[in-house]
Each structure stands twice: as structure tokens, then as C-alpha cells.
Amino acid sequence: MQGNSDERRPKRPLTGEVCKPACSGSHSTLPALRAASSTVCGATAPLATSSGLKASSYVEAIRKCFEPWELSVIREDAIEEYRLRKNAIECRDLERDEALAREEIEEDEALLRGAHIVRVDALPKRPEDTHRARSLAGRLSSRLAAEQRHREAQEEALREGGRAEWRRDVEEATKREEYARALQQWEKEQRFLFGAASAFVMGSETRVRRDEVAEEYVAREKLYELEKQEREIAEKVAYENFMNSPEQVALREERERKEEKARRIAAKQLQLFQKDQERLVKSCKHGRGSSSVFEGPGARKKCIPCDVRFDDALGYFVRIHGKTVQPPAEWTATAPSAVQYASFSESATTRSSASVTHNQAVRRAARGSLQRNASNDKSREANGRPSAVKLPPITNVGKTKDGK
């Protein structure tokens, strides 16, 4: 019977699995384990190539392309994948062996039951034999049931062991992931703290430098202002000393005399100019009622018979073909309007008298000032001190032509 069961046993490998004999068990996976471990660790058997090099040289060349920690990560991933695949292959082998053993047991049971039935049918029908056959069938059934329970208990124990191993693997993977996440979070926090500290240090240094630059600028400005004030004071003192020197006093007196002479000449010229303008206006009799054309509501700017016209550019009356008395150089044109022409003759006398009075007052004031200065200079010379002069405040000392 055992020979018949061996002949009827299926001799086919499973699809996608390593072809192993049915009775090999877990020992058939040892070569695969060795090959996989050697492949993962990079210790495969050297292979001869056409150039005489070996596969180990390629492995070394590949190792140089990665960092040590990258190689360790790749190795751990490969070992984990190999372990999972090996466990899956062993589980499939175990299930296949279990299915084959169960088929063998069922076939043996069917053969034994058929043989027993044949023998029982061949024996003469006796009550004691029938009772013995029934008791034997009951014992066989109880034995088969006990074996079935034992197998189920073993299978459950194996499954429970696999579940426990899977739980341990899952817990280890979870712990590794949690550790990796915690490490990444710690690295992120450290990078953030380092960036914040760097920003704080750079900001503090920038503020300190800015404050130093501001203080330096303020101190420099104060120093410049102090030097400027000292230079202005020194220049003012030097200027006053220079202007109070005997030479400058004499030059100033000479200049004042020349200015006074120029003022008298200008006043005289202005008086002659005003009289000439009044004569030009009053001498005209070509208006209505033998009046002047330059007076009245319909005053005009030109009189051909009198050969006189009002020059807008100069601002006073001029002779067209004759010579006109020129005003002083400092005189400014007022450019009277047409309405003012009528009152020109009335205001001419007033202006001339006012100008004469003003010139007389100016001459008297200048004469008094010269007398006072002369008396002061004489008193200073008598006391042995140079004559002093009060100068106006200097506002452009130390400045160039550009105003700097």
C-alpha cells in the first residue's frame, strides 16, 4: 500500500516557487539562504570575465559610488526584503507539504477503509466478527479524529508563532520609523534653532555696527562743527585785526571819501535829470488848449514837434534827435503808466525837492559820521591803540564759491 501511495503522489512543482522535492522540508532553503546572504553582503562568488577581471572589482567600484551610511541602509533594506521573501517561501512550502501529507493520509485512510470493507465482506457473516469490525472502525475513526485535532493544534501553534513573529517585525519597523521621524524632527528643530541663533547674532552685530556708525557720524559732525566754529572765530578775529590795521583804516577812509563824492555827484546828476525831465514835459504846448501832450487824461508817449518820446526800455523821456540828460547809474526805472503821465509834472517838483532834502540829509549824516570817526581815531591814537571799527556779522566765512 505504501508503494501505491508513493506512485499516486503528485510530482509537480508550484508556479513561481523554487522546485524542491516534497520531502525536502526547510533544509532545501539553505542554499538559497547562503546565496541571498552572500548577494546582499556583496560577497558573491567571483566570475571570470573576458578581460580577466572579477565580479568583486565591480562590487568595489559600486561601493565607491555610495556613502557608508547609504550602503548600510541598502544592506538593511535588502536583508529585510530577503527575510520577508524567505518567510513567504517557507510558508508556501509548509502549506504545500501539509496539503500533500493530508492528501496522503486521506488516500491511505480510503485504501484502508476499502480493504477493511473487502475483508469484512469476504469473511463469513458472524456476530462476533461484525462486532469486532464495528469496534475497529470506531477506533480508527477516533484515532483519525485525534490525529486531525493534533494536526490542527500544531497548525494553530505554527500560525500563532508566525503571528507573533510578524507582530515583533511590525513593532520593530514601527519603532524604527518612529525613531527616524524623531531624529528628523530633532534635526529640523536643531536647524531651526541654529538659523534663529545665526539670525539673532547677525542682527545684533548689524545693530551694533549701525549704532557705532551713527555715533561715529555724530562725533564727526560735532568735531567738524567745532572746527568750523573755531575757524570762523579765528577768521573773524583775523579779519577784524586786518580791517583795524592803520593801512585798512586809511583805505577805508579814502573809500568813504570817494563814496561820499560819488553820492554827491549822483545826487547832482539826479537833480539835473529830474529838472530835464520836468522841462521836457512842461515845454510841450501841442496839446489841447496849449497844454502838454504828456499831461491830462489823454496823455501820450510821443510828441513829434517837440522831438520828445517816452522810452519804455529806459523808463524816462528822451529827445528823439537831441541829447538827453542821463540819470545816475544806481537810478532804477519805474516805467510810469499812461495815467501817471498826467501827474508827472506835479510830482516832479515834489520828487526833486524830496531828493534834494534826502541828499542834504545824507551829506550831513556822512559828514557827522566822518567827524565822529576822526575824533575816535584821534582818541585811540592818543591812547596808543589802533582805531577800531564795528564789522557786520560774517556769514560766508570758510565757504567756497560753490557755497560749501
C-alpha positions in Angstrom: 0.0 0.0 0.0 2.8 2.4 0.8 4.2 1.8 -2.7 0.9 2.5 -4.3 0.5 5.8 -2.3 4.0 6.9 -3.4 3.2 6.2 -7.0 0.0 8.2 -6.9 1.7 11.2 -5.2 1.8 14.3 -7.4 5.2 15.2 -8.7 4.7 18.8 -9.9 6.4 22.0 -8.7 4.3 25.0 -7.8 4.2 28.0 -10.1 6.6 30.9 -9.1 8.4 28.8 -6.4 11.7 27.1 -6.2 11.5 23.5 -7.5 12.2 21.2 -4.5 11.3 17.6 -3.7 8.3 17.2 -1.5 10.2 15.6 1.4 13.0 18.3 1.4 11.3 20.4 4.0 13.1 23.5 5.3 16.6 22.1 4.6 16.1 22.8 0.8 16.2 26.6 1.5 19.7 26.6 2.9 21.4 27.1 -0.4 19.0 29.9 -1.3 19.8 31.5 2.1 23.5 31.3 1.5 23.2 32.7 -2.0 20.9 35.6 -0.9 23.1 36.5 2.1 26.2 36.5 0.0 24.5 38.6 -2.6 23.2 41.1 0.0 26.6 41.4 1.7 28.4 41.8 -1.7 30.4 38.5 -1.2 29.2 36.6 -4.3 31.5 34.1 -6.0 33.9 35.7 -8.4 33.0 35.4 -12.0 35.7 35.4 -14.7 35.2 37.9 -17.5 36.7 38.4 -20.9 39.2 41.0 -19.6 40.4 38.8 -16.7 38.7 41.0 -14.1 36.5 39.5 -11.4 33.0 40.5 -10.2 34.4 41.6 -6.8 36.1 44.5 -8.6 32.7 45.7 -9.9 31.3 45.4 -6.4 34.2 47.5 -5.0 33.6 50.1 -7.8 29.9 50.2 -7.0 30.6 50.6 -3.3 32.7 53.6 -4.0 29.7 55.3 -5.5 27.8 55.3 -2.2 28.5 56.6 1.3 28.9 54.1 4.2 25.6 55.0 5.7 23.9 54.6 2.4 25.4 51.1 2.0 24.2 50.2 5.5 20.7 51.4 4.7 20.7 49.5 1.4 22.0 46.4 3.2 19.3 46.6 5.9 16.6 47.0 3.3 17.9 44.1 1.3 18.1 41.8 4.4 14.6 42.8 5.5 13.2 42.1 2.0 15.1 38.8 1.9 13.7 37.8 5.3 10.1 38.6 4.2 10.5 36.6 1.0 12.2 33.7 2.8 9.3 33.6 5.3 6.8 33.7 2.5 8.6 30.9 0.6 8.8 28.7 3.8 5.1 29.3 4.5 4.2 28.3 0.9 6.5 25.2 1.2 4.9 24.3 4.6 1.4 24.7 3.2 2.3 22.6 0.2 3.9 19.9 2.3 0.9 19.9 4.6 -1.5 19.6 1.7 0.5 16.7 0.3 0.6 15.0 3.7 -3.1 15.5 4.2 -3.8 14.0 0.7 -1.6 11.0 1.5 -3.4 10.5 4.8 -6.8 10.7 3.2 -5.7 8.3 0.4 -4.3 5.8 3.0 -7.5 6.1 5.0 -9.6 5.5 2.0 -7.5 2.5 1.0 -7.6 1.0 4.5 -11.3 1.5 4.7 -11.8 -0.1 1.3 -9.5 -3.0 2.2 -11.3 -3.5 5.5 -14.6 -3.4 3.8 -13.4 -6.0 1.3 -12.1 -8.3 4.0 -15.2 -7.9 6.1 -17.3 -8.8 3.1 -15.1 -11.8 2.3 -15.3 -13.2 5.8 -18.3 -15.3 6.8 -21.0 -13.4 8.5 -20.7 -13.9 12.2 -22.0 -11.8 15.0 -18.6 -11.6 16.8 -16.8 -10.6 13.6 -19.4 -7.9 12.9 -19.0 -6.5 16.4 -15.2 -6.6 16.1 -15.3 -4.8 12.8 -17.5 -2.1 14.2 -15.3 -1.6 17.2 -12.3 -1.4 14.9 -14.0 1.1 12.7 -14.8 3.2 15.8 -11.2 3.1 17.0 -10.0 4.1 13.6 -12.4 7.0 13.4 -11.4 8.2 16.9 -7.7 7.8 16.0 -8.2 9.8 12.8 -10.1 12.5 14.8 -7.4 12.6 17.4 -4.7 13.0 14.7 -6.8 15.6 13.0 -7.1 17.6 16.2 -3.3 17.2 16.8 -2.6 18.5 13.4 -4.9 21.4 13.8 -3.3 22.2 17.2 0.2 22.1 15.6 -1.0 24.3 12.7 -2.6 26.8 15.1 0.6 26.8 17.1 2.6 27.5 14.0 0.2 30.2 12.9 0.4 31.8 16.3 4.2 31.7 16.2 4.1 33.3 12.7 1.7 36.0 14.0 3.9 36.7 17.0 6.9 36.9 14.7 5.0 39.2 12.4 3.9 41.4 15.3 7.5 41.6 16.5 8.6 42.6 13.0 5.9 45.2 12.7 6.7 46.6 16.2 10.4 46.8 15.3 9.6 48.5 12.0 7.3 50.9 13.8 10.0 51.7 16.4 12.5 52.3 13.6 10.1 54.6 11.8 9.3 56.5 15.0 13.0 56.8 15.8 13.7 58.0 12.2 10.8 60.6 12.5 12.0 61.7 15.9 15.5 62.1 14.5 14.3 64.1 11.6 12.2 66.3 13.9 15.2 66.8 16.1 17.4 67.7 13.1 14.7 70.1 11.9 14.5 71.7 15.3 18.3 72.0 15.6 18.5 73.5 12.1 15.7 76.0 13.1 17.5 76.8 16.3 20.8 77.3 14.5 19.2 79.5 11.9 17.4 81.6 14.6 20.7 81.9 16.6 22.6 82.9 13.4 19.9 85.5 12.5 20.0 86.8 16.1 23.8 87.1 16.1 23.9 88.7 12.7 21.1 91.1 13.6 22.8 92.0 16.8 26.1 92.6 15.0 24.3 94.7 12.4 22.6 96.8 15.1 25.9 97.3 16.9 27.6 98.3 13.8 24.8 100.7 12.8 24.9 102.3 16.3 28.7 102.6 16.1 28.4 104.2 12.6 25.7 106.6 13.9 27.8 107.5 16.9 30.9 108.0 14.7 28.9 110.1 12.4 27.5 112.3 15.2 31.0 112.6 16.8 32.5 113.5 13.4 29.8 116.1 12.8 30.4 117.6 16.2 34.1 117.7 15.6 33.5 119.4 12.2 31.1 121.9 13.7 33.6 122.7 16.5 36.4 123.1 14.0 34.2 125.2 11.8 33.2 127.5 14.7 36.9 127.8 15.8 37.9 128.6 12.2 35.1 131.1 11.9 36.1 132.8 15.2 39.8 132.8 14.1 39.0 134.2 10.7 36.7 136.8 12.2 39.4 137.9 14.7 42.0 137.9 11.9 39.6 139.9 9.6 38.9 142.4 12.4 42.5 142.8 13.2 43.3 143.2 9.5 40.5 145.7 9.0 41.5 147.7 12.1 45.1 148.0 10.9 46.3 151.6 10.1 46.6 150.8 6.4 43.0 149.4 6.2 41.7 152.3 8.2 43.3 154.8 5.8 42.0 152.8 2.8 38.5 152.8 4.4 38.5 156.5 5.0 39.7 157.1 1.4 37.0 154.8 0.1 34.4 156.6 2.3 35.5 159.9 0.9 35.2 158.5 -2.7 31.8 157.1 -1.9 30.7 160.4 -0.5 32.0 162.2 -3.6 30.2 159.7 -5.8 27.0 160.2 -3.8 27.2 164.0 -4.2 27.8 163.6 -8.0 24.9 161.1 -8.2 22.6 163.5 -6.3 23.6 166.3 -8.6 23.1 164.2 -11.7 19.7 163.0 -10.4 18.7 166.6 -9.8 19.8 167.6 -13.3 18.0 164.6 -14.7 14.7 165.4 -12.8 14.9 169.1 -14.0 15.5 168.0 -17.6 12.5 165.6 -17.4 10.3 168.3 -16.0 11.4 170.7 -18.7 10.7 168.2 -21.4 7.1 167.6 -20.0 6.4 171.3 -19.3 7.9 172.7 -22.5 5.4 170.9 -24.7 2.4 173.2 -25.8 1.0 171.0 -28.6 -1.9 169.6 -26.6 -5.5 170.8 -26.4 -5.6 174.4 -25.1 -1.9 174.8 -25.5 -1.3 172.2 -22.9 1.3 169.4 -22.8 0.5 166.2 -24.6 2.2 164.3 -21.8 -0.4 165.5 -19.3 -4.1 165.1 -18.8 -6.4 162.1 -19.3 -5.4 161.5 -22.9 -1.7 161.6 -22.2 0.6 160.3 -25.0 4.1 158.9 -25.1 5.4 160.9 -28.1 5.4 164.4 -29.4 6.9 164.9 -32.9 7.0 168.7 -32.9 8.8 168.7 -29.6 11.0 165.8 -30.7 10.4 164.0 -27.4 9.1 160.5 -26.6 8.9 158.2 -23.6 11.3 155.2 -23.9 9.7 152.1 -22.3 13.0 150.3 -22.1 14.8 153.2 -20.2 11.7 154.3 -18.3 12.0 158.1 -18.9 11.5 160.8 -21.6 14.2 161.2 -24.2 14.8 163.5 -27.1 14.5 161.8 -30.5 17.3 163.6 -32.3 18.9 165.5 -29.4 20.9 164.7 -26.3 19.1 163.8 -23.1 20.5 164.2 -19.6 21.2 160.7 -18.3 20.1 159.6 -14.8 22.7 158.2 -12.3 23.9 154.6 -12.7 22.1 153.5 -9.5 18.8 155.0 -10.6 16.1 152.4 -11.4 13.3 152.9 -14.0 9.8 152.9 -12.6 8.0 152.9 -16.0 5.0 155.1 -15.2 1.7 154.2 -16.9 -0.4 156.5 -19.1 -2.4 157.7 -16.1 0.8 158.7 -14.3 1.8 160.9 -17.2 -0.8 163.5 -16.2 0.6 163.8 -12.7 4.2 163.7 -13.7 4.6 167.5 -13.7 3.0 167.8 -10.3 5.1 165.0 -8.7 8.3 166.1 -10.4 8.7 169.2 -8.2 7.9 167.2 -5.1 10.4 164.4 -6.1 13.1 166.9 -6.8 12.6 168.7 -3.5 12.4 165.4 -1.7 15.6 164.1 -3.4 17.4 167.4 -2.6 16.3 167.1 1.0 17.3 163.5 1.2 20.7 164.2 -0.4 21.3 167.0 2.1 20.4 164.7 5.0 22.7 162.0 3.7 25.5 164.5 3.3 25.0 165.8 6.8 24.9 162.3 8.2 28.0 161.3 6.3 29.8 164.4 7.4 28.9 163.8 11.1 30.0 160.1 10.8 33.3 161.1 9.4 33.8 163.7 12.1 33.0 161.1 14.8 35.3 158.5 13.3 38.0 161.0 13.0 37.6 162.1 16.7 37.5 158.4 17.8 40.6 157.6 15.8 42.4 160.6 17.3 41.4 159.5 20.8 42.6 155.9 20.1 45.9 157.1 18.7 46.3 159.3 21.7 45.8 156.3 24.0 48.2 154.2 21.9 45.5 151.9 20.4 44.6 151.4 16.8 41.3 152.7 15.6 38.6 150.0 15.8 35.7 149.5 13.5 32.5 147.6 14.2 32.1 145.0 11.4 28.9 143.3 10.3 28.5 139.5 11.2 30.3 137.2 8.8 28.1 134.6 7.3 30.1 133.2 4.5 33.4 132.6 6.3 35.1 129.3 5.3 32.9 128.8 2.2 34.0 128.4 -1.3 32.4 129.7 -4.5 30.0 126.7 -4.5 28.7 127.6 -1.1 30.4 124.6 0.7 
